[in-house]
């Protein structure tokens, strides 16, 4: 049996999405900037994709901008908004457990003269609203808080945080990295007070290399990529029509029967959690199952280094992660997120992440638990000696 439990890193592309992209690449392959029929057809795909995405968020089509993925969307949101609003202040706020696409961008902005406050998190990986309120000041122009943590699945109180920010000063922009949340929750940016929202296609059974940034109308933001003036001059470069078409379809599919899908994922998660509780020396990180994201489980197995367990599971056809896919290629990675949550060294070095999709089955979860029961005693005996 094969069990792919690394869906927070990337997901299998839906068959319908792959088919649509194939048609765009081989039949309707025009450049949307061209004036002839092929160009018009290509432009129609972009318009339809924007309509599909905007509908899921209940926003306007013109507020959706295609990017190369979540990283570019986060970079653009932070750098573009900070630079465009610099005259109003130079203070930025984020959390200490953001994705590298946000944390490294904040470091870049510090080099440009901005002051950044990093909010700490509690043992569950969640910020405290009081810390956010205390960090706000007259110089604050932008707050960035991720919706769902990509490593431990903690759902941040984004709506409450945005409300606190807007109550202090409605002009402060609020950005959220929603890469792990989009397609798992109903997110309505206007109602929630979110001005900028980043999403990646390959986390929702869409293609890699495409994502989008929601930019609320009237938000001042500078473009990062200059050139041919595509996307109203805000994001130049030949449009990725196949990617956009695939993303638009994947977005629509993600929200079709969302409640049933999330309930299915929660049941898989609970099945795994119950099984892990029956094993010796296993510690689950993040929020309680009812509060955390429905598709992510972070667990520590003291006595077994995470990369050793990862490869032992791989040998029996089970695929998990030792942390964020954007940093897990480093030798002996130690998660900054888990360190911020206060985990001791033994747990830091023995944590793996299981992440589900609707393609997973209860049988796969049971198979994984069966293999863990077999592997852990042997691995621990070997490593502790």
C-alpha positions as CSV (number, residue, x, y, z in Angstrom):
1,X,0.0,0.0,0.0
2,X,1.1,3.6,-0.7
3,X,0.0,6.4,1.6
4,X,0.8,10.0,0.7
5,X,0.5,12.2,3.8
6,X,2.5,15.2,2.6
7,X,-0.4,17.3,1.2
8,X,0.7,20.4,2.9
9,X,3.8,20.3,0.8
10,X,1.9,19.7,-2.5
11,X,-1.2,17.9,-3.7
12,X,-2.1,15.7,-6.6
13,X,-3.5,17.7,-9.4
14,X,-7.2,16.9,-10.1
15,X,-7.8,15.0,-13.4
16,X,-10.2,17.7,-14.7
17,X,-7.6,20.4,-13.9
18,X,-4.8,18.5,-15.8
19,X,-7.1,18.0,-18.7
20,X,-8.1,21.6,-18.9
21,X,-4.5,22.7,-18.7
22,X,-3.6,20.3,-21.5
23,X,-6.3,21.8,-23.7
24,X,-5.1,25.3,-23.1
25,X,-1.4,24.3,-23.8
26,X,-2.1,22.3,-27.0
27,X,-5.2,23.9,-28.5
28,X,-6.0,27.3,-27.0
29,X,-2.4,28.4,-26.6
30,X,-2.6,32.0,-27.6
31,X,-1.0,34.9,-25.8
32,X,-3.8,36.9,-24.1
33,X,-2.1,40.1,-25.1
34,X,-2.5,39.3,-28.7
35,X,-5.4,40.9,-30.6
36,X,-6.4,37.9,-32.7
37,X,-8.9,35.1,-31.9
38,X,-6.3,33.0,-30.1
39,X,-5.5,35.9,-27.8
40,X,-9.2,36.5,-27.2
41,X,-9.6,32.8,-26.2
42,X,-6.7,33.0,-23.9
43,X,-8.0,36.2,-22.3
44,X,-11.3,34.4,-21.7
45,X,-9.6,31.7,-19.7
46,X,-8.0,34.4,-17.4
47,X,-11.4,36.1,-17.0
48,X,-13.2,32.9,-16.1
49,X,-10.5,31.9,-13.6
50,X,-10.7,35.3,-11.9
51,X,-14.5,34.9,-11.7
52,X,-14.2,31.5,-10.2
53,X,-11.7,32.6,-7.5
54,X,-13.5,35.8,-6.7
55,X,-16.7,33.9,-6.2
56,X,-15.1,31.7,-3.5
57,X,-14.0,34.8,-1.6
58,X,-17.1,37.0,-2.4
59,X,-14.8,39.7,-3.8
60,X,-14.5,41.5,-7.1
61,X,-12.7,39.9,-10.0
62,X,-10.5,43.0,-10.5
63,X,-9.2,42.4,-6.9
64,X,-7.5,39.1,-8.0
65,X,-4.0,39.1,-9.4
66,X,-2.2,36.0,-10.6
67,X,1.3,35.3,-9.3
68,X,3.8,32.5,-9.6
69,X,2.6,31.1,-6.3
70,X,2.2,31.8,-2.6
71,X,5.8,33.0,-2.1
72,X,5.5,35.7,-4.7
73,X,2.1,36.7,-3.5
74,X,3.4,37.1,0.1
75,X,6.5,39.0,-1.1
76,X,4.5,41.3,-3.3
77,X,1.9,42.0,-0.6
78,X,4.5,42.9,2.0
79,X,7.1,44.8,0.0
80,X,4.6,46.4,-2.3
81,X,2.3,47.6,0.5
82,X,5.1,48.7,2.8
83,X,6.8,50.7,0.1
84,X,3.6,52.3,-1.1
85,X,2.6,53.4,2.4
86,X,5.9,54.4,3.8
87,X,5.0,58.0,4.3
88,X,2.3,56.9,6.8
89,X,4.8,55.0,9.0
90,X,7.6,52.5,9.1
91,X,6.4,49.9,11.6
92,X,5.3,46.4,10.6
93,X,3.9,43.6,12.7
94,X,4.0,39.8,12.1
95,X,4.3,36.6,14.0
96,X,7.4,34.5,15.0
97,X,5.9,31.4,13.3
98,X,5.2,32.7,9.8
99,X,6.3,30.9,6.6
100,X,9.7,31.8,5.3
101,X,8.1,33.7,2.5
102,X,6.9,36.2,5.1
103,X,9.8,36.1,7.6
104,X,12.5,36.5,5.1
105,X,10.6,39.3,3.4
106,X,10.3,41.1,6.7
107,X,14.1,40.8,7.2
108,X,14.5,42.4,3.8
109,X,12.2,45.2,4.8
110,X,14.2,45.7,8.0
111,X,17.2,46.3,5.7
112,X,15.2,49.0,3.9
113,X,14.7,50.9,7.2
114,X,11.4,49.4,8.5
115,X,10.9,48.4,12.1
116,X,9.4,44.9,12.6
117,X,7.7,43.5,15.7
118,X,7.5,39.7,15.8
119,X,4.6,38.4,18.0
120,X,5.4,35.4,20.2
121,X,3.2,32.3,20.4
122,X,2.0,30.1,23.2
123,X,2.6,26.4,23.5
124,X,-0.1,25.6,21.0
125,X,1.4,27.9,18.4
126,X,-1.2,30.7,18.6
127,X,-0.6,34.4,19.1
128,X,-2.2,36.3,22.0
129,X,-4.4,39.1,20.9
130,X,-3.2,41.2,23.8
131,X,0.3,41.1,22.4
132,X,-0.9,42.4,19.1
133,X,-2.9,45.2,20.7
134,X,0.1,46.2,22.7
135,X,2.4,46.2,19.6
136,X,0.2,48.6,17.6
137,X,1.5,52.2,17.5
138,X,1.0,55.3,15.4
139,X,3.8,54.3,13.1
140,X,2.2,50.9,12.3
141,X,1.2,50.5,8.6
142,X,1.0,46.8,8.0
143,X,0.2,43.6,10.0
144,X,0.8,40.1,8.6
145,X,-0.7,37.1,10.4
146,X,-0.9,33.7,8.7
147,X,-4.3,32.0,8.7
148,X,-3.1,28.4,9.3
149,X,0.4,27.4,10.3
150,X,1.9,25.1,7.7
151,X,3.9,23.0,10.1
152,X,1.6,22.4,13.1
153,X,-1.9,23.3,11.7
154,X,-2.6,26.0,14.3
155,X,-5.4,28.3,13.1
156,X,-4.5,31.9,14.1
157,X,-7.4,34.2,15.3
158,X,-7.2,36.1,12.1
159,X,-10.6,37.7,12.1
160,X,-10.2,38.8,15.7
161,X,-6.7,40.1,15.0
162,X,-7.9,42.1,12.0
163,X,-10.8,43.6,14.0
164,X,-8.3,44.7,16.7
165,X,-6.1,46.3,14.1
166,X,-8.9,48.1,12.3
167,X,-10.3,49.3,15.7
168,X,-7.0,50.9,16.5
169,X,-6.5,52.4,13.0
170,X,-8.6,51.5,10.0
171,X,-5.8,52.7,7.7
172,X,-3.4,49.9,8.8
173,X,-3.3,47.2,6.2
174,X,-3.9,43.6,7.2
175,X,-2.3,40.7,5.2
176,X,-2.7,37.0,5.7
177,X,-0.9,34.1,4.2
178,X,-3.8,31.8,3.5
179,X,-1.9,29.1,1.6
180,X,-2.9,26.3,4.1
181,X,-6.3,27.7,4.8
182,X,-7.8,28.5,1.4
183,X,-10.0,25.5,0.3
184,X,-10.3,24.4,3.9
185,X,-12.4,27.3,5.3
186,X,-14.8,29.8,4.0
187,X,-12.8,33.0,3.9
188,X,-14.5,36.4,3.1
189,X,-11.8,39.1,3.2
190,X,-14.1,42.1,3.2
191,X,-16.2,40.8,6.1
192,X,-13.0,39.8,8.0
193,X,-11.1,43.0,7.5
194,X,-8.4,41.4,5.3
195,X,-6.8,43.7,2.8
196,X,-4.3,41.3,1.2
197,X,-4.5,37.6,1.0
198,X,-2.1,35.1,-0.6
199,X,-2.9,31.7,-2.0
200,X,-1.0,28.9,-3.8
201,X,-2.5,26.6,-6.5
202,X,-0.6,23.4,-5.7
203,X,-2.0,23.2,-2.2
204,X,-5.6,22.8,-3.5
205,X,-5.1,20.1,-6.2
206,X,-4.1,22.8,-8.8
207,X,-0.9,23.2,-10.6
208,X,2.5,24.3,-9.3
209,X,3.8,27.7,-10.4
210,X,0.6,29.6,-10.0
211,X,-1.1,31.4,-7.2
212,X,-2.9,34.7,-6.6
213,X,-2.9,37.7,-4.4
214,X,-6.2,39.3,-3.4
215,X,-5.7,43.1,-3.1
216,X,-8.7,45.0,-1.8
217,X,-9.7,47.8,-4.1
218,X,-8.2,51.1,-3.1
219,X,-5.3,49.5,-1.2
220,X,-2.0,51.2,-2.2
221,X,0.5,48.7,-3.4
222,X,3.5,49.0,-5.7
223,X,4.3,46.3,-8.3
224,X,7.4,44.2,-7.9
225,X,7.6,42.9,-11.5
226,X,7.8,45.5,-14.3
227,X,7.6,45.1,-18.0
228,X,4.8,44.6,-20.4
229,X,2.0,46.0,-18.2
230,X,0.0,42.9,-17.9
231,X,-2.6,42.7,-15.1
232,X,-3.2,46.4,-15.2
233,X,0.5,47.1,-14.8
234,X,0.5,45.6,-11.4
235,X,2.2,42.2,-12.3
236,X,3.9,42.3,-15.6
237,X,5.0,39.2,-17.6
238,X,3.3,36.9,-20.1
239,X,0.2,35.5,-18.3
240,X,0.4,31.9,-17.2
241,X,-2.9,31.0,-18.9
242,X,-2.7,27.2,-18.4
243,X,-1.8,27.7,-14.7
244,X,-4.6,30.3,-14.2
245,X,-7.2,28.1,-15.9
246,X,-6.1,25.2,-13.8
247,X,-6.2,27.3,-10.6
248,X,-9.6,28.7,-11.4
249,X,-11.0,25.2,-11.8
250,X,-9.2,23.8,-8.7
251,X,-10.6,26.7,-6.6
252,X,-14.2,26.0,-7.7
253,X,-13.7,22.3,-7.0
254,X,-12.2,23.0,-3.6
255,X,-15.3,24.9,-2.5
256,X,-17.8,22.4,-4.0
257,X,-19.1,20.4,-1.0
258,X,-16.6,22.1,1.3
259,X,-18.3,21.1,4.6
260,X,-18.4,17.4,3.6
261,X,-14.7,17.5,2.5
262,X,-13.5,19.2,5.7
263,X,-15.6,16.8,7.8
264,X,-13.9,13.9,6.0
265,X,-10.5,15.4,6.6
266,X,-11.3,15.9,10.3
267,X,-12.3,12.2,10.6
268,X,-9.0,11.1,9.1
269,X,-7.1,13.4,11.5
270,X,-9.0,12.1,14.5
271,X,-8.4,8.5,13.4
272,X,-4.7,9.2,13.3
273,X,-4.7,11.1,16.6
274,X,-6.5,8.3,18.4
275,X,-4.1,5.8,17.0
276,X,-1.1,7.9,18.0
277,X,-2.4,8.1,21.5
278,X,-2.2,4.3,21.7
279,X,1.6,4.3,21.0
280,X,4.2,4.8,23.6
281,X,6.0,8.2,23.8
282,X,4.2,10.2,21.2
283,X,3.5,13.9,21.6
284,X,1.1,15.9,19.3
285,X,1.9,19.5,18.7
286,X,-0.4,22.4,18.0
287,X,-4.0,23.1,18.9
288,X,-6.5,20.5,19.9
289,X,-8.1,18.6,17.0
290,X,-11.3,20.7,17.2
291,X,-9.4,24.0,16.8
292,X,-6.5,23.2,14.5
293,X,-6.7,22.8,10.7
294,X,-8.6,19.7,9.6
295,X,-5.7,18.3,7.5
296,X,-2.5,18.7,9.5
297,X,-1.0,16.6,12.4
298,X,2.4,17.4,13.9
299,X,3.7,14.6,16.2
300,X,7.0,14.0,18.0
301,X,8.5,10.6,18.5
302,X,11.2,10.9,21.1
303,X,14.2,8.6,20.5
304,X,13.8,8.7,16.8
305,X,15.2,11.5,14.7
306,X,12.6,12.9,12.3
307,X,14.6,12.2,9.1
308,X,15.2,8.6,10.2
309,X,11.5,8.0,10.8
310,X,10.7,9.8,7.5
311,X,12.9,7.4,5.5
312,X,11.8,4.4,7.4
313,X,8.2,5.2,6.6
314,X,9.1,5.9,3.0
315,X,10.6,2.4,2.7
316,X,7.1,1.0,3.4
317,X,5.3,3.4,1.0
318,X,4.3,6.1,3.5
319,X,5.2,9.7,2.7
320,X,5.4,12.4,5.4
321,X,7.4,15.5,6.1
322,X,9.9,16.6,8.7
323,X,8.7,20.2,8.5
324,X,8.0,22.9,6.0
325,X,8.6,21.7,2.4
326,X,10.4,25.1,1.7
327,X,13.1,24.3,4.3
328,X,13.0,20.5,4.7
329,X,15.8,20.0,2.2
330,X,18.3,21.3,4.6
331,X,20.4,18.9,6.5
332,X,19.0,18.1,10.0
333,X,16.4,20.8,9.9
334,X,15.3,22.2,13.2
335,X,11.9,23.9,13.0
336,X,11.8,27.6,14.0
337,X,8.1,27.2,14.6
338,X,8.5,24.4,17.1
339,X,11.3,26.3,18.8
340,X,9.0,29.3,19.2
341,X,6.4,27.0,20.7
342,X,9.0,26.0,23.4
343,X,9.6,22.4,22.5
344,X,12.6,20.7,24.1
345,X,15.4,19.5,21.9
346,X,14.4,15.9,22.0
347,X,11.0,16.7,20.6
348,X,12.4,19.3,18.1
349,X,14.5,16.6,16.5
350,X,11.9,13.9,16.4
351,X,8.8,15.7,14.8
352,X,7.1,14.8,11.6
353,X,4.1,16.2,9.9
354,X,1.2,14.2,8.5
355,X,-1.1,16.2,6.1
356,X,-4.2,14.8,4.4
357,X,-6.2,15.4,1.3
358,X,-9.6,14.0,0.2
359,X,-7.7,11.3,-1.8
360,X,-6.5,9.7,1.5
361,X,-8.5,6.9,3.0
362,X,-9.1,5.5,6.5
363,X,-7.3,2.3,5.4
364,X,-4.2,4.4,4.7
365,X,-4.3,5.9,8.2
366,X,-4.6,2.4,9.7
367,X,-1.7,1.1,7.6
368,X,0.4,4.1,8.8
369,X,-0.4,3.3,12.4
370,X,0.4,-0.4,11.9
371,X,3.8,0.5,10.4
372,X,4.6,2.9,13.2
373,X,3.8,0.2,15.8
374,X,6.3,-2.0,14.1
375,X,9.0,0.5,13.3
376,X,9.2,2.7,16.5
377,X,10.5,0.0,19.0
378,X,13.3,-1.0,16.6
379,X,14.3,2.5,15.6
380,X,14.3,3.6,19.2
381,X,16.4,0.6,20.3
382,X,18.9,1.3,17.5
383,X,19.2,5.0,18.0
384,X,19.3,5.1,21.8
385,X,22.2,2.6,21.7
